[in-house]
Amino acid sequence: MKDKVVIITGASSGIGKALAFEFARRGSKIVLASRSGVADPGLLEFPSGILDLRIDVTRENDCESLVKQTLERFGRIDILVNNAGISMRALFTEVDLDVIRQVMNTNFWGTVYCSKYALPYLLESKGSLVGVSSIAGYKGLPGRTGYSASKFAMQGFLEVIRIENMKKGLHVLIACPGFTASNIRKVALSKDGTSQGETPLDESKLMPAEVVARRIIHAIETKKDRLTLTTQGKLTVLLNKFFPKFMDKMVYNHMAKEVNSPFTRSSDDTV
């Protein structure tokens, strides 16, 4: 990874921030893209080169500018990590459709826009196009219609890009962390689009973002097509292939146990 030029979207927190530090430790030149445009001061201690940009991936022009400014500063692109993402939690019958649009615009269209403008340069460098997806991209999660839909869409999109360019040396990785300790649940959108403000999970029991970052970078180095993390995540994907109806019930019951679950928890609701 030394001297590789890496673009990371959603780089101000969570997995994106952990990726930035891990790439920096390995000597990569890093472009940090986030809506805040404020990098962790600790990253400035690394001498390899940091470009910190205020980018909103829901805006196509911002994504085009991200690629342009990267080329102006470093002259190439070796890796694009589409990590920017938001979540939501509400029943579909209750959610404002603008919430789903916001989630799709960030998670799916943000990936499409950035990939569109970076792809010619990734093909030139025979680099890596990465999408940070989710187990929710394999199994629909109740209460998270927009989030699951965006991740299913992202995975289908990236799979097609891989196949279209399979003879051109492009590496495409779909990385699916399980539940990861980050702030994504705290800022998840509620049914009316306001921030949820708190996480329904015990974050201390989740996989640390730093571990996820190391696993993703290893998958890039070894040119893996897919990366699925956590035992729970791997079991969900595996069992869903063979026992989808059983997994529907398991996922329902698991998500219903969350703090302040949108499901009414009673004996009649347990499947």
N, C-alpha and C positions, 0 to 999 in steps of 0.2 A: 504493500500500500504506500510505500515511500514515494513522495512526489506525485502521486496520483491526484488529479483534480476531481473533487467530490462535491456535488451539490446536494444539500440536505434541506428539504422543506419541513416546516413545522419544527424548526431547530431550537426553539427557545425553551423547551421543557420536555420532560418525559423521555421517550425513546429517542427522539430527535436530538435532544441535548446530550444524552449518553453516547449516541453515535458520534457526535461532533468531538467529544473528548477522546473517544477511542480511536477515531481516525487521526486526530491530532497527535496522540501518543505514538502512532505508527509513522508519522512524518508526512501525512497527506496535506495537500493544499485544499482548504475547505471554504465552501461558499455556504453561508448560513442564511436561509430564507425564512422569515417569519413576519407576521403582521406587526409585531412590536418592533422588530429590527434592533433588538437590544441583546447582544451576545453576553454570555457569562464572562466576567472579567478574567476568570482563570484561563480562558482559552487564549488570551493575548500573550500568555507566558510561553506559548509554543512558537518557535521561530519559522515554521514551515510556510506560513502564509494563511491569513484569514480575511475573507471578504464578508462583511455583515450587511445584509440588505433587508429593507422593509418591503415585503412582498405579500400580496394577498392572492393566493392561488385561484380564487374564484374569478379573478379578472384575467382574461386572456392576455391583455396588453402587459400586465405585470409579469406573467410567465415568459412572454417573449423578451421582455427587458431583463429578466433574470439570466437567461441564456446569453443575451448580448453582453451584459456587464461581466459575466464570467469569462467570456472569450476575450474581452478587452483587457481583463486583468491577467488571465493565466494562459490564454491562447489555445485552450483545448478543454474537453470534458471527457473524463474517464468513467465516472460513475454518477448516476442520478438516483437519489433515494427519495421516492415519493412517500413521505411520511406524514405530511400535514393531514390532520383529520379531526373531526368532531363527532360526538355521539349524541344520542337522545334517548329519553325513556318516557314512554307514554303509550297507552293503548291507541290503536289506529282509529277506533271509533271516537276518540276524544281529541286527537292531536290536530293542531292547525297545520294545514298542508304546507304552509310556508316553512315549517320546521323541517319537513322532509326535503323541501327544495334546498334549504341551507346545507343540510347534511350531504345531499347529492352533489351540490355545487363544489363543496370543499373536497370530499373524499373521492368522488369519481371524476368530475370535470377538472378539478385541480390536477389530477394525475394525467388526464388526457392532454390538457394544455401544456404542461411542463414537458411531457414526453414528446409531443408533436414538435416542439421547437428544439429540443435537445437531441432528438433521434439522429439527424444527419451527422452530428459530431460524435455521437456514441458509435455509430457505424464506422466512422473514420478511424476512431481509436480502438475499435473492436472491444468496446467497453461493456459496462453492466448497467442495465435498467432494472431498478428495484422498486417493488411496490410493497409497502408495509400494510398488509391486509389484516385479517382476523379469523378466528375460528367461526365468527359470525358470517364469514364469506363461504362457509361450507354448510352451516346449519343455521336456519332462521331462528333468531332469538326473540321470543315474545316480549312485547314492550319496546322493541327496537327495530321497527319496520324500516325506517329510513336508513339506519346504520347497516343492517344486514343487506338491504337492497344495494347500497353503495358499495359494499365489499364484494358481493356477488358480481356486480357490474365491473368492478376494478379487476377482479381475477379473470373474468372472461375477456376483457380488453387486453390485458397483459399476455394472456395465453395466445391470443391471435397475433400479437406483435412478435412473440417468440417464433411462432410457426412461419409467419411471413418472412422472417429474416434468419431462418435456421441455417441457411447456407452462406450467410454474410459475416459470421463471426460474432454476432451480438449475443451477449449473455442476458437472459431475463430471469430474475428471481422473484417469486411470490412468497413473501415471508408472512407467516400467520402466527403471531404470538397468541398465547392464551391470555388469561387475565394477568395484566402487568401492573405493578405499582407505579402509578403516574397520576396526573391531575385530570385525565380525560373524563373521568366520571364526575368530578367536582364541577366541571364546566359544561357537562352534558346539558342539552336543552330539554326543558320540560314541555308539556303539551302546548303551552302558549308561547314558547320560544325564549322564556327567561332561563337563566342558568339554574341548574339543579342545586348548586351551592354546597352539596355534601356528597360523599361517596356512600353507596349502600353496602360496600364490601369492607372487610378488614384488610386494609392495604398492606399491613405487616406480613400477611400470610401469602402475598402474591409474589410472582417472580420479579426481582428487581430489574429496572430498566437497563442497568449496566450489564447484567447477564444477557439480556435480550440483545443488546448492541453487539456484544462479543460474538454471540452465535450468528447474528446476521452477517457480520464482517467475515467470519469463517466461511459461511455459505457463499459469499461473494468470491472469496479466494479459491474455493474448491469448485466454483461454477455449478452450484446446485440449482435445479429448476424450482424446487419448492422446499420450504422450511416450515415445519409445524412444531410449535413449542408447548411445553408442559405435558405431564402425563394425562391430565384431564382433557386437554385439547386433542391429543393424539387419539385417545379412546373415543372421544366424541366423533371425530372424523371417521375412524375405523368402523365403529358400531353403526353409524348412520348409513354406511354403504350397504350393510346387510340387514339391519333391523330398523329401518327409518320410522315405522309407526311406534315402536317401543321407545325410540329416542325422542319422538315428539312428546310422549308422556314424561320422560325423564327430564327433558329440558324445561317443560312447563313447571313441574314440581320444584325443580332447582331454582328457577327464576322467581317463583312465587314466595320463596323463603327470604328474598332480599328485604332489607330494611325499607319500609315504606313502599313495598311493591305495589304496582298499579293493579294487581290482582287482589280481590277480596279473598282473604285466607280463611276458609272454613272447611268443615268435613265434606260439604257438598262440592267444594271446588277442587279437591284433591283427586287427580285422575289415577 
